[in-house]
Each structure stands twice: as C-alpha cells, then as structure tokens.
C-alpha cells in the first residue's frame, strides 16, 4: 500500500520517494530516449522487520489477554453456578 501511495503522489519524472520509515522506495527517471523508467522495491529491511516484530508482539499480547479473560469468565460462571443460583 505504501508503494502505491508513493507512486500516485509523484508528480515529477525524476524523483525517488521512500516510505514506511525508509523500508520501501519508488523511483522514476527519464531516460535519454525520452522514456520513463520506473522502479520500486525494498530499501532497507531493518524498519520492516521491526514493524513486523512489534505487530507480532502486539497480536501475541492480545491473544494471551483474551485467553486469560475467557478463563476468568469461566471461573466466575462456575463459582456463580456453585452457589445454587437459578
């Protein structure tokens, strides 16, 4: 998505834009034959790896919290059922 945003925000022919903390780039150049050469790709893998690591850690945290909340809910339901509630 970042590369697409960089592509469509480019108005000049000879430009290089980077996005996602420098991890992806989009570059366009005019060749001597008056054609446009376009390239896009990975600029640096370190910011991309950090983004994936933070996202993975967040998802694991949410998963663990949901498991603990389900266990707490089941414990409360069992305690409530043990009191002889209707």
Order of alpha helices (4+ residues) and beta strands (2+ residues): alpha-beta-beta-beta-alpha
